[in-house]
Amino acid sequence: MPSFFANIENFLEIFLGMKPRLVVYRLKFMKFAHLVKVGKYISIGGK
C-alpha cells in the first residue's frame, strides 16, 4: 500500500519537525481515521 508508506513519511516529518502537541493531535486523528475505517468494514461485513 503506497498510501500507507506515504502516511509513515508524513508522520515522521511531523514528528521530527513540529511541536509535540501537534504530534499528539496527528496521532489522535490517525487513530480516529483508523477506527472509522474499521467501523465501516464491520458494518459492511455484518450486514
Backbone as a chain_set.jsonl record, in Angstrom:
{"seq": "MPSFFANIENFLEIFLGMKPRLVVYRLKFMKFAHLVKVGKYISIGGK", "coords": {"N": [[0.834, -1.199, 0.0], [0.995, 1.912, -1.132], [0.026, 4.336, -0.092], [0.04, 3.896, 2.625], [2.776, 3.857, 3.283], [3.361, 6.452, 2.546], [1.931, 7.826, 4.48], [3.429, 7.106, 6.714], [5.819, 8.446, 6.152], [4.91, 11.102, 6.199], [4.144, 11.211, 8.86], [6.609, 10.864, 10.183], [7.893, 13.149, 9.299], [6.334, 15.156, 10.494], [6.612, 14.393, 13.144], [9.345, 14.761, 13.605], [9.692, 17.407, 12.907], [7.837, 19.169, 14.036], [5.84, 20.607, 16.727], [5.388, 18.862, 19.861], [2.703, 18.818, 20.711], [1.263, 18.993, 18.337], [1.992, 16.588, 17.233], [0.72, 14.795, 18.926], [-1.913, 15.462, 18.316], [-1.97, 14.664, 15.65], [-1.574, 11.894, 15.947], [-3.938, 11.206, 17.312], [-5.795, 11.871, 15.353], [-5.101, 10.056, 13.313], [-5.65, 7.656, 14.61], [-8.397, 7.941, 15.003], [-9.262, 8.027, 12.317], [-8.541, 5.456, 11.546], [-10.241, 3.947, 13.194], [-12.685, 4.688, 12.117], [-12.499, 3.55, 9.55], [-12.339, 0.83, 10.252], [-14.805, 0.552, 11.519], [-16.571, 1.0, 9.356], [-15.886, -1.196, 7.774], [-16.678, -3.303, 9.441], [-19.43, -2.799, 9.66], [-20.224, -3.168, 7.024], [-19.449, -5.803, 6.604], [-21.005, -7.061, 8.496], [-23.651, -6.908, 7.649]], "CA": [[0.0, 0.0, 0.0], [1.813, 3.136, -1.219], [-0.517, 5.381, 0.782], [0.475, 3.587, 3.992], [4.15, 4.336, 3.438], [3.309, 7.913, 2.48], [1.495, 8.284, 5.803], [4.586, 6.949, 7.602], [6.74, 9.547, 5.855], [4.292, 12.324, 6.719], [4.194, 11.157, 10.321], [7.986, 11.105, 10.601], [8.161, 14.558, 9.031], [5.66, 15.94, 11.532], [7.179, 14.029, 14.453], [10.684, 15.331, 13.731], [9.767, 18.82, 12.571], [6.804, 20.005, 14.625], [5.707, 20.612, 18.178], [4.801, 17.627, 20.402], [1.246, 18.914, 20.769], [0.75, 18.672, 17.015], [2.202, 15.149, 17.046], [-0.376, 14.131, 19.637], [-3.119, 15.693, 17.516], [-1.857, 13.814, 14.467], [-1.801, 10.513, 16.371], [-5.357, 11.059, 17.602], [-6.505, 11.9, 14.078], [-4.837, 8.795, 12.618], [-6.385, 6.612, 15.324], [-9.809, 8.151, 14.694], [-9.478, 7.628, 10.932], [-8.458, 4.0, 11.541], [-11.465, 3.427, 13.803], [-13.766, 4.898, 11.147], [-12.338, 2.525, 8.512], [-12.705, -0.453, 10.847], [-16.253, 0.583, 11.731], [-17.214, 0.819, 8.053], [-15.647, -2.575, 7.363], [-17.508, -4.175, 10.279], [-20.84, -2.591, 9.33], [-20.439, -3.78, 5.709], [-19.321, -7.256, 6.761], [-22.051, -7.582, 9.37], [-24.972, -6.929, 7.028]], "C": [[0.873, 1.255, 0.0], [1.338, 4.214, -0.251], [-0.075, 5.159, 2.225], [1.878, 4.11, 4.228], [4.221, 5.855, 3.366], [2.886, 8.488, 3.83], [2.629, 8.173, 6.812], [5.556, 8.111, 7.395], [6.198, 10.862, 6.403], [4.387, 12.359, 8.236], [5.599, 11.466, 10.817], [8.352, 12.571, 10.421], [7.579, 15.425, 10.142], [6.315, 15.681, 12.883], [8.526, 14.7, 14.661], [10.675, 16.851, 13.629], [8.806, 19.73, 13.305], [6.737, 19.854, 16.135], [5.03, 19.331, 18.672], [3.28, 17.651, 20.44], [0.625, 18.558, 19.42], [0.934, 17.188, 16.712], [1.075, 14.373, 17.713], [-1.677, 14.271, 18.851], [-3.126, 14.774, 16.295], [-2.138, 12.354, 14.823], [-3.28, 10.262, 16.646], [-6.157, 11.022, 16.31], [-6.336, 10.575, 13.331], [-5.615, 7.659, 13.271], [-7.866, 6.712, 15.018], [-10.119, 7.671, 13.276], [-9.457, 6.103, 10.825], [-9.741, 3.39, 12.102], [-12.646, 3.583, 12.855], [-13.707, 3.831, 10.06], [-12.769, 1.163, 9.032], [-14.21, -0.534, 11.046], [-17.019, 0.373, 10.436], [-17.076, -0.629, 7.595], [-16.549, -3.525, 8.138], [-18.974, -4.044, 9.885], [-21.161, -3.222, 7.971], [-20.411, -5.305, 5.836], [-20.457, -7.845, 7.577], [-23.399, -7.73, 8.696], [-25.119, -8.064, 6.033]], "O": [[1.43, 1.616, 1.036], [2.151, 4.923, 0.341], [0.156, 6.117, 2.962], [2.147, 4.737, 5.252], [5.041, 6.476, 4.043], [3.413, 9.509, 4.272], [2.782, 9.04, 7.672], [6.053, 8.689, 8.361], [6.938, 11.644, 7.0], [4.674, 13.4, 8.827], [5.77, 12.238, 11.76], [9.025, 13.166, 11.263], [8.249, 16.315, 10.665], [6.547, 16.603, 13.665], [8.828, 15.16, 15.762], [11.544, 17.517, 14.193], [8.934, 20.951, 13.216], [7.48, 19.077, 16.736], [4.186, 18.773, 17.971], [2.636, 16.623, 20.225], [-0.413, 17.9, 19.364], [0.117, 16.594, 16.008], [0.54, 13.42, 17.146], [-2.447, 13.318, 18.736], [-4.15, 14.184, 15.95], [-2.847, 11.658, 14.097], [-3.817, 9.224, 16.258], [-7.094, 10.233, 16.181], [-7.298, 10.035, 12.785], [-6.172, 6.803, 12.584], [-8.527, 5.697, 14.797], [-11.119, 6.988, 13.055], [-10.262, 5.521, 10.097], [-10.267, 2.425, 11.546], [-13.513, 2.711, 12.793], [-14.735, 3.267, 9.684], [-13.477, 0.425, 8.347], [-14.823, -1.567, 10.774], [-18.013, -0.354, 10.416], [-18.03, -1.221, 7.09], [-17.122, -4.449, 7.561], [-19.685, -5.043, 9.784], [-22.255, -3.755, 7.785], [-21.239, -6.004, 5.253], [-20.834, -8.999, 7.376], [-24.21, -8.565, 9.099], [-26.178, -8.217, 5.424]]}, "num_chains": 1, "name": "protein.A"}
